[in-house]
Amino acid sequence: MDAVIWGLPLVGEDIQRQAYFRDGKANYNDIVWWPKGGGWKNQSPTPNVNTRYMYFFINTKQDGPVVVELPPAVPGASFYGTIEDAWYVPLTDIGFEGKGGKYLVLPPDYKDAVPDGYTPVRPATYNTMTLLRSILASLSEKDEQAGNELVKQIKIYPLSKAANPPAQRLLDMSEVMYNGLIKFDETLFTSLSRKLNEETLQPRDLQMMGMLLPLGIEKGKEFKPNAETVAMLKKAAAEAQAWLIDKATTDVTPWWSESQWVVPTPPITIPTEFKWETPNYFGVDARGIALSQYFCPTAKLGTGSFYFGTFHDHDGKPLEGGRNYRLHVPANVPVSQFWSVTVYSLKTSGFLLNSSRLTLSSLDKELRKNADGSVDVYIGSKPPAGQESNWLYTPAGEKWFPWFRVYGPEKAIMDKSSKLPDIEKIN
């Protein structure tokens, strides 16, 4: 169980990478993306379909230093994302405030001078993953076209090919089943062994590497567990998953007093900026709990976006599929871009399978507003009469949770003076 919790970020990044290769038919430096915002077939941890996601992976062991060219924002379209190392350590946010630039992702052992004109990115691992969002000012055809043209200007290539970069491959995932969720069984340990063999070891990893030896995981050796060990690993992974789900709902960061809404991550997360490292200890459990729910955290939370979650209704009862709920979103949420509410499976942190009602956003053209500009969002297995455009689907028998995202959060969000009402159960 300790191996699962400790290795979860490394495994999570590997599972995403395997989906990129297998489902996306991609190679390193290609971009897979969801130009229409995506749907339930993007099985990643708590993805968003209100912005257009792009993923790309870089391997500096294979390619040496790699260039990421990002164009600046244009009217109607911009970017926001983060380059992460193989442990999901956020290295740098890119696209913030509309800025473009040339980033140079370096191997861990790189000692040479960085060429002029590049912003160096220094991961502690050979593999990196980048989650980049294409953000449109509206859902108009004009802004969508501007966003598409901007995406086509992104370039990722080895520095060694800078004089003649290869054509950029951009792969459309719109209708592709992309399975990037960790499977909590014995295969998790196979993934962990694979990544530990590929990657550098940092000093803080060495103690756990010693603890992994009885499981048959050792750097430089093939992982070949016998039937008895496989059965043990399968049981441990399932127990770790149950523990992580329980902790995800309880080890959270309160935001507003007397509110069920929280920042859905352990309290150490925000002060350490998703590093989980303090002068006196490293929060292994907190990191595992956090990254069992989401992936690719930002380097600076609250700059381009901020997220709230809840696992309980106004009365403190767990949110259950098959029951009906209402979320009242006040008028004039203090954001410079937009807000959205999205629902996920508590078991997987992914989208609910086969659902066509995943999210609602202040940009939605069909969203019904009340006379004062507020919005009532209905959540359940069926919409109330006349509220189909303001309804999100949750199947009976499945526990779920929502994330309320704000893009371009303004001061009233961050100083807590603007408060979101709790979700209320209705008949």
Secondary structure, DSSP 8 states (H G I E B T S, - for coil): -HHHHHHHHHHHHHHHHHHHHHTT---TT-EEE-TT---TTEESSS--SSSEEEEEEEEHHHHSSEEEEE---BTTEEEEEEEEETT--EEEEESGGG--EEEEE--TT--S---TT-EEE--SSSEEEEEEEEEESSSSHHHHHHHHHHHTT-EEEEGGGTTS-----EEE-TTS-EE-S---STHHHHHHHHHHHHS---GGGHHHHHHHGGGT--TTS-----HHHHHHHHHHHHHHHHHHHHHHHHS-EE-STT-S-EESS-TTTTTTTT--B-SS-B-HHHHHHHHTT--S--SSTTTSEEEEE-SB-TTS-B-BTTSEEEEEE-SS-SEEEEEEEEEEETTTSS--TT-S--EEETT-TT----TTS-EEEEEESS--TT-GGGEEE--TT-BEEEEEEEEEE-HHHHTS-S-----EEE-
